[in-house]
Amino acid sequence: MGANVSVIFGMSHPWNCAAGALITAYAAAEVEFNLLLSAVLDISIYEMALLVQPYSASTRRDVFKAIVKLRLPADDPKRDKLLNFLGRHKEADRLRNHLAHSNWVNSDREGAFRPMYAQARDGKAKFFGVDPTEHDFTVEEVQQVVKKLQQLIFDMRQFKKETGYYEVIQENMNRTRYD
């Protein structure tokens, strides 16, 4: 047991480019959720930003899910679509969190890298990414998740247009005061 701890350096490395693309797409999807939920609640995106600011991404998604279920009837097709969007976004959580918060080391699998991190709970340390059998990722696998997130963003934007939510968002933006 023991990792080859060559951490990936150099911003132009394909791994770093793929990681940056995933984190950016993940954040862009979060913005789309804020826009959609502001339309569901009929408030401005500025008010929405203030309401969700204290939440982590996973907690924000749970809050969005609860609000959608409270606000839209079970037989409303928009409800199912919004809940589906939330589920699709959640699929990228683990990889996004590893990319943002872990060190990355070479893996034994050709072209793959493994997240390396530690946790301390109840006074005990636990280390991850040091065992060659632990999960690793290739640049191509990260890029596949990026493509899924980009498709999610596209689908949410189309949904806003099809449902009239885009107009609601625009109207609410125009009535916001700045004092």
Order of alpha helices (4+ residues) and beta strands (2+ residues): beta-alpha-alpha-alpha-alpha-alpha-beta-beta-beta-beta-alpha-alpha
